[in-house]
Each structure stands twice: as C-alpha cells, then as structure tokens.
C-alpha cells in the first residue's frame, strides 16, 4: 500500500502543477462551508478517486471536495488538498496533496506531495517516514 499510495499522489501533484500553468487553479469559487475550490481541485480529486476505485473498488474513499464514498472492505482512503489559498488570483498556487490509507488497525500510510517543489514525503506503519524523489 505504501508503494501504491505514492504513485497517485505524485501523479495528482503533476496534474496540479499543470493546472496551475494552465490557470485552472485560479478563479476560486466558494463552497457552502465558505472555503475556496477551483476547477483544478475538483479535477485532481476526481483523478485520485478514479485511481483508488480502479485499484481497490471495495475500499471507502473520503475526499475533501466530494465527501465520502462508502466501501465494503473495512479500509478507507482519505484525500485532499491543503486549503492554503488566497483570494488574490495571482497568489493562488497548487497546494500540497494529502493521501492517507487506514485499515482495521488505524492509519497505515500517509503521503504528502508538494507540486511546485516536486517533493513527496511518505510514511508507513512500521516503515518510518521518507522523502522521495520528484519522479516517484
């Protein structure tokens, strides 16, 4: 699960950086809770959900933008982008992507990918925490 989790997180980070340069992460809209969301945010979450659903269709998925999808396996993935944004379109930048995996014993894997610096840090139960290369 550790190795798997790094791949969609890093791929989503590349999408976030591409969205930034294509300007799909500008023009933030307000969600019902008052926080900002962009086209890039929803695209990135949909991408991660698709990767998780294809690999683990019985697992639950909880996303910041789309909420929960129930599963039957007893396992759950949690994904989201940091909400460190600004109301100024020139200050909005791709936020770090977070992806976590929980099993019946609790948190098992956590990945943070920072698109603009192309850095990934991942931790796994019993494995420690590791900085990974930009091409992971």
C-alpha positions as CSV (number, residue, x, y, z in Angstrom):
1,X,0.0,0.0,0.0
2,X,2.9,2.3,0.7
3,X,4.3,2.0,-2.8
4,X,0.9,2.2,-4.4
5,X,-0.1,5.4,-2.4
6,X,2.9,7.3,-3.6
7,X,2.0,6.9,-7.3
8,X,-1.4,8.6,-7.5
9,X,-0.3,11.3,-5.0
10,X,2.7,12.2,-7.2
11,X,0.6,12.0,-10.4
12,X,-2.0,14.2,-8.9
13,X,0.7,16.7,-8.0
14,X,1.9,16.8,-11.6
15,X,-1.7,17.5,-12.6
16,X,-1.9,20.3,-10.0
17,X,1.2,21.9,-11.4
18,X,0.0,21.6,-14.9
19,X,-3.4,23.1,-13.9
20,X,-1.6,26.0,-12.3
21,X,0.3,26.8,-15.5
22,X,-3.0,26.3,-17.5
23,X,-4.7,28.6,-15.0
24,X,-7.4,26.1,-13.9
25,X,-6.5,26.7,-10.3
26,X,-7.2,30.4,-10.5
27,X,-10.8,31.8,-10.2
28,X,-11.7,30.1,-6.9
29,X,-15.4,29.6,-6.1
30,X,-16.8,29.4,-2.6
31,X,-18.2,26.1,-1.3
32,X,-21.1,26.0,1.0
33,X,-18.7,26.0,4.0
34,X,-17.1,29.2,2.8
35,X,-13.8,27.6,1.7
36,X,-12.4,28.0,-1.8
37,X,-12.5,25.4,-4.5
38,X,-11.1,25.5,-8.0
39,X,-11.5,23.5,-11.2
40,X,-8.1,22.1,-10.6
41,X,-9.1,21.0,-7.1
42,X,-12.1,19.0,-8.3
43,X,-10.2,17.6,-11.3
44,X,-7.3,16.4,-9.0
45,X,-9.7,14.8,-6.5
46,X,-11.6,13.0,-9.3
47,X,-8.3,11.7,-10.7
48,X,-7.2,10.3,-7.3
49,X,-10.7,8.8,-6.7
50,X,-10.5,7.1,-10.1
51,X,-7.1,5.6,-9.4
52,X,-8.2,4.4,-6.0
53,X,-11.5,3.0,-7.3
54,X,-9.8,1.1,-10.1
55,X,-7.2,-0.5,-7.8
56,X,-9.4,-1.0,-4.7
57,X,-13.1,-0.9,-5.7
58,X,-14.2,-2.2,-2.3
59,X,-12.4,0.5,-0.2
60,X,-14.1,3.6,1.1
61,X,-12.8,6.9,-0.1
62,X,-13.3,10.3,1.6
63,X,-12.4,13.4,-0.4
64,X,-12.3,17.0,0.7
65,X,-14.4,18.1,-2.3
66,X,-16.8,15.2,-3.0
67,X,-17.2,13.7,0.5
68,X,-17.4,10.1,1.3
69,X,-17.9,7.0,-0.9
70,X,-18.8,4.0,1.2
71,X,-16.9,0.8,0.9
72,X,-17.2,-2.8,2.0
73,X,-13.6,-3.8,2.7
74,X,-13.2,-2.1,6.1
75,X,-10.4,0.0,4.6
76,X,-10.5,3.8,3.8
77,X,-8.5,6.3,1.7
78,X,-8.6,10.0,2.6
79,X,-7.5,12.6,0.1
80,X,-7.5,16.4,0.0
81,X,-5.5,19.5,-0.9
82,X,-4.3,21.9,1.7
83,X,-6.6,24.9,1.8
84,X,-3.8,27.5,2.0
85,X,-5.2,29.7,-0.7
86,X,-5.6,33.4,-1.2
87,X,-8.5,35.4,-2.6
88,X,-5.9,37.1,-4.9
89,X,-5.8,35.1,-8.2
90,X,-2.0,35.8,-8.5
91,X,-1.3,34.3,-5.1
92,X,-3.2,31.0,-5.6
93,X,-0.8,28.2,-6.2
94,X,-1.1,24.4,-6.2
95,X,-1.5,23.2,-2.6
96,X,0.1,20.1,-1.2
97,X,-1.9,16.9,-1.9
98,X,-2.5,14.6,1.1
99,X,-3.4,10.9,0.7
100,X,-3.8,8.6,3.6
101,X,-4.8,5.0,4.0
102,X,-6.5,3.4,7.0
103,X,-7.1,-0.3,7.7
104,X,-8.6,-2.2,10.5
105,X,-5.7,-1.2,12.8
106,X,-5.9,2.5,12.1
107,X,-3.7,4.8,10.0
108,X,-1.3,2.8,7.8
109,X,0.1,5.1,5.1
110,X,0.3,8.9,4.6
111,X,1.7,10.7,1.6
112,X,2.2,14.5,1.1
113,X,3.1,15.7,-2.4
114,X,4.0,19.4,-2.9
115,X,3.6,20.1,-6.7
116,X,5.6,23.2,-7.2
117,X,8.7,21.9,-5.4
118,X,8.1,18.4,-6.8
119,X,8.7,16.9,-3.3
120,X,7.0,13.9,-1.8
121,X,7.2,12.6,1.7
122,X,5.6,9.3,2.7
123,X,5.2,7.4,5.9
124,X,4.0,3.9,6.6
125,X,3.2,2.0,9.7
126,X,6.5,0.3,10.7
127,X,8.4,1.8,7.8
128,X,9.2,5.3,9.0
129,X,8.9,8.5,7.1
130,X,10.8,9.0,3.9
131,X,11.5,11.9,1.5
132,X,11.1,10.6,-2.1
133,X,12.4,11.8,-5.4
134,X,10.4,14.1,-7.7
135,X,9.9,11.3,-10.2
136,X,8.3,8.7,-7.8
